[in-house]
Amino acid sequence: MEFWNNIINTSMIGTDKKTIAANELPGDLSIAIETITSNTTIDKEEKFLQIAALSFNYRRSGIMPLHKETISLPVAEPEEKTYCNANTLQVLKDILSEESVPLLKFWLEHCSDKQQIVLPEILPVLLAKGAQEKKLQLLVAQCSGKRGEWLGRFNDAWNFSQQQTAEQTWQTGTPEQRKTILREIRTTDPNVARTMLQQTWAEEDANTKLSFLSILPTELGEADIEFLESLATEKSKKVKDEALELLKAIPSSAIVQQYQKILQQSVEIKKEKAMLGLSSKKVLSFVLTENINESIFKSGIDKLSNKKEFTDEEFILYQLIQAVPPSFWENQLGEAPEQIINYFQKDVVGKKMMSALVLAIRRFKDANWAFLVMQYSEIFYLEVLPLLPLQQKEYYSNKFFEQHPDSILQYALENNREWSIEMTRNIFRHLAKNPYQYNRSFYNQQIHLIPVSIVAELEKFTPQEEHLRNMWSNTSDYITKLVTLKIQTIKAFNQ
């Protein structure tokens, strides 16, 4: 409304420099404006204030919408799914009021699994939530039905509710939607995902390229080498560096093969006399070969040691060991993994190299070596914990939780799978002692990981310190509230 802008401008520069003319105001106010301007008993400032007050109320009263007979809106198609019952919708409303994204995701997953949709009355709120939380959009679309698709046509922010093919979303979707599509396809068909990426690569900016490359570690393999090597000509150094890091995680890539060749010439098993020369034993020998291609120092390998416990030559070997797959050592040394681990631990230099071996296990996601390191290593290496089978992961997490509570908790949060009751007990003992760090917001975000059975045990975790007890009591009440919504969701969809 231009007339209102004129009033604001006048109020800012003053009535001495500008006055409001009748032709600047809506015609509906002409009679009232004439009465005000013709009043000789008040000054120009008072006239302006009266005109402003009148215009303000006129503006607030609204206007009639444009009406054209030729405009017609298509009706929404008939729904194909059944509506949720009253109980499930009431739980949804309670979850929305609690503003817990994990609980909302939990509810939507149950709704989608049951092939149900929400009633039209709650669709605007749900679609608005989907617009805010990109990771919920697919679930929101599945639970919005045909009416949700129809509403999406009138609001660009809700367009995600319209069913599109993966190809359409990849071509026209938002950056977040495109990442989601790439991540999903990369999991099910890595080659198709890579082909999609190659087709649009030249059109992407550097930041978008980096975000897409961060998805490629999923199902990374030999078929990706050609594409990643082609990125050596990219203008962005960050993109080139990221592509190189991905190549370093593929055993058959040229850079990893180059590293292996140096280690083949530098590390071997030798026999050493023992017991006054009456017997011999096998030991590892670490001697950096002189035959080194200088190009490796352009690939991220440092020439000089930045660790006081390593010589320069040892540090080069350390970097190379963490950059080759653990299975390399089985061929190089001709021994079983458990024996190789033993060799590393018994050798003076090998002990220093153990952490590099562990980093290699993590880099190449070797679950077998991770399990064997846990069994045969003299030290507990947290880095390999995520690679273990679920049962072993739980066992070692619970066994070493008190020594490494924050690190194991972080891995448990990344697992995205509901904790076992024993794991939850260990975690809650730690959380209860740190109620300021782990407040309501923390539990709100992690409620999907918390088993409902823990509610009966919350009092057991009450801290001994008196100043923490009251806070834990309030936190326990909040946890109970969140868990109750979880229970109600399960029950409502199983009625």
HURA-V184392 format. One record per backbone hydrogen bond with DSSP energy under -0.5 kcal/mol. NH is the residue of the N-H (numbers start at 1). CO is the residue of the C=O. E is the energy in kcal/mol with one decimal. If there is no record, write none. Layout:
NH:CO:E
NH:CO:E
//
This chain:
4:1:-0.7
5:1:-1.1
6:2:-1.9
7:3:-1.7
8:4:-2.3
9:5:-2.5
10:6:-2.2
11:7:-2.3
12:8:-1.4
13:9:-2.1
14:10:-2.4
17:14:-1.0
18:14:-1.4
21:19:-0.6
24:21:-1.6
25:22:-1.5
29:26:-1.8
30:27:-1.8
33:29:-2.9
34:30:-2.3
35:31:-1.9
36:32:-1.9
37:33:-2.9
38:34:-1.8
39:36:-1.1
40:38:-0.8
42:39:-0.7
47:43:-2.1
48:44:-2.3
49:45:-2.3
50:46:-2.3
51:47:-2.6
52:48:-2.8
53:49:-2.4
54:50:-2.6
55:51:-2.7
56:52:-2.4
57:53:-2.0
58:54:-2.1
59:55:-2.8
60:56:-2.0
61:57:-1.2
62:59:-0.9
68:66:-0.5
71:68:-1.1
82:115:-0.8
84:117:-2.4
89:85:-1.9
90:86:-2.0
91:87:-2.0
92:88:-2.0
93:89:-2.3
94:90:-2.1
95:91:-2.4
96:92:-2.6
97:93:-2.0
98:94:-1.2
99:95:-0.9
99:96:-0.5
100:95:-1.1
101:99:-0.7
104:100:-2.2
105:101:-2.7
106:102:-2.3
107:103:-2.5
108:104:-2.8
109:105:-2.5
110:106:-1.6
111:107:-2.4
112:108:-2.9
113:109:-2.4
114:110:-1.7
115:112:-1.5
116:111:-2.3
117:82:-2.1
118:143:-2.4
122:119:-1.6
123:119:-0.5
123:120:-1.1
124:120:-0.5
126:122:-2.0
127:123:-3.2
128:124:-2.2
129:125:-1.8
130:126:-2.1
131:127:-1.9
132:128:-1.3
133:129:-2.7
134:132:-0.8
136:133:-1.8
137:134:-1.5
140:136:-2.9
141:137:-2.6
142:138:-2.0
143:139:-1.6
144:140:-0.5
144:141:-1.0
145:141:-0.8
148:144:-1.4
149:145:-1.6
150:146:-2.3
151:147:-2.5
152:148:-1.9
153:149:-0.6
153:150:-1.1
154:151:-1.9
155:152:-0.8
158:155:-1.8
159:156:-1.4
161:158:-2.3
162:159:-1.7
169:165:-2.4
170:166:-2.5
171:167:-1.8
172:168:-2.6
173:169:-2.6
178:174:-2.6
179:175:-2.1
180:176:-2.1
181:177:-2.4
182:178:-2.7
183:179:-2.6
184:180:-2.4
185:181:-2.6
186:182:-2.5
187:183:-1.4
188:184:-1.5
189:185:-3.7
193:189:-2.0
194:190:-2.2
195:191:-2.2
196:192:-2.5
197:193:-2.0
198:194:-2.3
199:195:-1.9
200:196:-1.1
201:197:-0.9
203:200:-1.4
204:200:-0.6
204:201:-1.4
209:205:-2.4
210:206:-2.2
211:207:-2.1
212:208:-2.1
213:209:-2.5
214:210:-1.6
215:212:-1.5
216:212:-0.7
216:213:-0.7
218:215:-1.6
219:217:-0.5
220:217:-1.5
224:221:-2.0
225:222:-1.6
228:224:-2.4
229:225:-2.9
230:226:-1.5
231:227:-0.5
231:228:-1.0
232:229:-1.5
233:230:-1.0
234:231:-1.8
240:236:-2.0
241:237:-2.8
242:238:-2.2
243:239:-2.3
244:240:-2.1
245:241:-2.2
246:242:-1.9
247:243:-2.1
248:244:-1.8
249:246:-1.4
250:247:-1.7
251:249:-0.6
253:250:-2.1
257:253:-2.2
258:254:-2.1
259:255:-1.9
260:256:-2.5
261:257:-1.9
262:258:-1.4
263:259:-2.0
264:260:-2.4
265:261:-1.0
266:263:-0.9
267:263:-2.5
268:285:-1.7
270:283:-3.1
272:281:-3.2
274:279:-3.4
278:275:-1.9
279:274:-2.0
281:272:-3.0
283:270:-3.0
285:268:-2.8
287:266:-2.8
287:285:-0.6
292:290:-1.7
294:292:-0.6
296:293:-2.0
297:294:-1.5
298:295:-1.6
299:296:-1.2
301:296:-1.3
302:300:-0.6
310:307:-1.8
315:311:-2.3
316:312:-1.8
317:313:-2.0
318:314:-2.6
319:315:-2.2
320:316:-2.0
321:317:-2.8
322:318:-1.6
323:320:-1.3
324:321:-1.1
328:325:-2.0
329:326:-1.6
330:326:-0.6
330:327:-0.6
331:327:-1.1
332:328:-2.5
333:329:-2.8
334:330:-1.0
339:336:-0.6
340:336:-2.1
341:337:-2.6
342:338:-1.5
343:339:-2.3
344:340:-2.4
345:341:-2.1
346:342:-1.6
347:343:-1.3
351:347:-2.4
352:348:-0.8
353:349:-1.2
354:350:-0.9
354:351:-0.7
357:353:-2.0
358:354:-2.2
359:355:-2.1
360:356:-1.9
361:357:-1.9
362:358:-2.0
363:359:-2.7
364:360:-2.6
365:362:-0.7
366:361:-1.8
367:365:-1.1
370:366:-2.0
371:367:-2.2
372:368:-2.0
373:369:-2.6
374:370:-1.9
375:371:-1.5
376:372:-2.9
377:373:-2.2
381:379:-0.7
382:380:-0.8
384:381:-1.0
385:382:-1.7
387:384:-1.4
388:384:-0.5
388:385:-1.4
393:389:-3.0
394:390:-2.5
395:391:-2.1
396:392:-2.7
397:393:-2.1
398:394:-2.5
399:395:-2.2
400:396:-2.2
401:398:-0.6
404:400:-1.7
408:404:-2.3
409:405:-2.2
410:406:-2.1
411:407:-2.0
412:408:-2.4
413:409:-2.2
414:410:-1.7
415:411:-1.1
416:412:-0.5
416:413:-0.6
419:449:-2.7
424:420:-2.4
425:421:-2.1
426:422:-2.0
427:423:-2.5
428:424:-3.0
429:425:-2.0
430:426:-1.4
431:427:-2.7
432:428:-2.7
433:429:-0.7
433:430:-0.6
434:431:-1.5
435:432:-0.5
438:434:-2.5
439:437:-0.9
442:439:-0.5
443:439:-1.5
444:440:-2.6
445:441:-1.9
446:442:-1.3
447:443:-0.8
449:446:-2.1
450:446:-0.6
450:447:-0.9
451:449:-0.5
454:451:-1.5
455:452:-1.4
456:453:-0.9
457:454:-2.0
458:455:-1.2
460:457:-1.3
461:458:-1.3
462:459:-1.6
468:465:-1.3
469:465:-1.0
470:466:-0.8
472:468:-2.4
473:469:-2.4
474:470:-2.1
475:471:-2.4
476:472:-2.9
477:473:-1.8
478:474:-1.7
479:475:-2.7
480:476:-2.6
481:477:-1.9
482:478:-2.2
483:479:-2.8
484:480:-2.4
485:481:-1.6
486:482:-1.6
487:483:-2.6
488:484:-2.8
489:485:-1.9
490:486:-2.0
491:487:-2.6
492:488:-2.7
493:489:-1.7
494:491:-1.2
495:492:-0.8
//
